Amino acid sequence: MPRDDASGWMWLEASALAARAERLHRQYFHFTLSQHPTPVWEPPVDVLETAGQLVIVVALPGVDPKTIASAIEGDALIVIGVRTLSTTLNAAVIHRLELPYGRFERKVTLPSGRYGDVRSSVDNGCLTVTLDKLL
């Protein structure tokens, strides 16, 4: 939209900012109560379904894959792990810290159905869990 249409441009900017703020609040800084004694944060997830599979993508940029554990418990996928600040930054002065650090935990209720083979992989900062649907 051309900037000479000020009211339309301003409305689009305001809407985009409001949507971004809502995403940040809902996804990245959603701290939860857990059975674990330390605070936890919840990473954002996408749940996608095809004719033969259910695919869950968990955004975990900067998380060491060795710290990630996932399991199917009942009708849910549980993902637990830790994001740590690099030890090379111990002496750094923090000017802004927007990424959550520490223990994370995410419980994703699965759509009803029966699932077979479970595969997981980490690529480009995302954990992808693929469940084959049993027909």
C-alpha positions as CSV (number, residue, x, y, z in Angstrom):
1,M,0.0,0.0,0.0
2,P,1.5,3.4,-0.9
3,R,2.5,5.6,2.0
4,D,0.6,8.5,0.7
5,D,-2.6,6.8,1.9
6,A,-1.7,7.5,5.6
7,S,-4.8,6.1,7.3
8,G,-4.6,2.7,5.4
9,W,-0.8,2.4,6.0
10,M,-1.1,3.3,9.7
11,W,-3.8,0.8,10.1
12,L,-1.7,-2.0,8.5
13,E,1.3,-1.0,10.7
14,A,-0.8,-1.0,13.9
15,S,-2.4,-4.4,13.0
16,A,1.0,-5.9,12.2
17,L,2.4,-4.7,15.5
18,A,-0.6,-6.0,17.5
19,A,-0.3,-9.4,15.8
20,R,3.4,-9.6,16.5
21,A,2.9,-8.7,20.2
22,E,0.3,-11.3,20.6
23,R,2.5,-14.0,19.0
24,L,5.4,-13.1,21.3
25,H,3.2,-13.2,24.3
26,R,1.5,-16.5,23.4
27,Q,4.5,-18.3,22.1
28,Y,7.9,-17.3,23.5
29,F,7.1,-16.0,26.9
30,H,4.4,-18.4,28.0
31,F,5.7,-19.6,31.3
32,T,3.8,-22.5,32.8
33,L,3.3,-24.3,36.1
34,S,5.0,-27.7,36.0
35,Q,5.6,-30.6,38.3
36,H,9.3,-29.5,38.1
37,P,10.3,-27.0,40.8
38,T,12.0,-24.5,38.4
39,P,10.2,-22.2,36.1
40,V,9.6,-23.4,32.6
41,W,8.8,-21.8,29.2
42,E,6.8,-23.3,26.4
43,P,8.2,-23.3,22.8
44,P,5.8,-22.6,20.0
45,V,4.6,-25.6,17.9
46,D,2.9,-26.3,14.6
47,V,0.7,-29.4,14.3
48,L,0.1,-30.5,10.7
49,E,-1.9,-33.5,9.4
50,T,-1.7,-35.3,6.1
51,A,-3.6,-38.3,4.9
52,G,-1.0,-40.7,6.4
53,Q,0.9,-38.7,9.1
54,L,0.7,-36.3,11.9
55,V,3.7,-33.9,12.0
56,I,4.6,-31.8,15.1
57,V,7.2,-29.1,14.7
58,V,8.7,-27.5,17.8
59,A,10.7,-24.3,17.5
60,L,13.9,-24.7,19.6
61,P,16.5,-22.3,18.1
62,G,19.8,-22.4,20.0
63,V,18.8,-25.6,22.0
64,D,21.4,-28.4,22.0
65,P,19.6,-31.5,20.6
66,K,21.3,-33.6,23.3
67,T,19.2,-31.8,25.9
68,I,15.8,-32.5,24.2
69,A,13.6,-35.4,25.4
70,S,10.3,-36.3,23.9
71,A,7.7,-39.0,24.6
72,I,4.1,-39.9,23.8
73,E,2.1,-40.0,27.1
74,G,-1.5,-41.0,26.6
75,D,-3.0,-38.6,24.0
76,A,-0.2,-36.1,24.2
77,L,3.4,-35.5,23.0
78,I,5.6,-34.2,25.8
79,V,8.8,-32.3,24.9
80,I,11.3,-31.3,27.6
81,G,14.8,-29.7,27.5
82,V,17.0,-26.8,28.4
83,R,18.3,-23.8,26.5
84,T,21.5,-22.5,28.1
85,L,23.4,-19.3,27.6
86,S,26.7,-20.0,25.9
87,T,29.5,-20.0,28.5
88,T,31.5,-17.7,26.1
89,L,29.0,-15.0,27.0
90,N,29.4,-15.3,30.8
91,A,31.2,-11.9,31.0
92,A,28.9,-10.2,28.5
93,V,26.9,-7.2,29.3
94,I,23.2,-7.9,28.5
95,H,21.5,-5.1,26.6
96,R,18.5,-7.1,25.6
97,L,17.5,-10.7,26.4
98,E,14.4,-11.7,24.5
99,L,14.9,-15.4,24.0
100,P,13.9,-17.5,27.0
101,Y,16.5,-19.6,28.7
102,G,16.4,-22.4,31.2
103,R,14.1,-25.4,31.3
104,F,11.3,-25.8,28.8
105,E,8.4,-28.1,28.6
106,R,5.6,-28.4,26.1
107,K,2.6,-30.8,26.1
108,V,0.8,-31.0,22.8
109,T,-2.5,-32.8,22.8
110,L,-2.7,-35.0,19.7
111,P,-5.8,-35.2,17.5
112,S,-7.8,-38.3,18.2
113,G,-6.7,-41.3,16.3
114,R,-4.3,-44.2,16.4
115,Y,-0.6,-43.7,15.6
116,G,2.2,-46.1,14.8
117,D,5.8,-45.4,14.0
118,V,7.2,-42.3,15.7
119,R,10.3,-40.6,14.2
120,S,12.0,-37.4,15.3
121,S,14.8,-35.2,14.0
122,V,16.3,-31.8,14.7
123,D,17.0,-29.5,11.8
124,N,17.5,-25.7,11.5
125,G,16.6,-25.2,15.2
126,C,13.3,-27.2,15.0
127,L,12.4,-30.6,16.5
128,T,10.1,-32.4,14.0
129,V,8.2,-35.4,15.3
130,T,6.4,-37.5,12.7
131,L,3.7,-40.0,13.7
132,D,2.3,-42.5,11.1
133,K,-1.5,-42.7,11.3
134,L,-2.9,-46.1,11.6
135,L,-6.1,-46.6,9.5
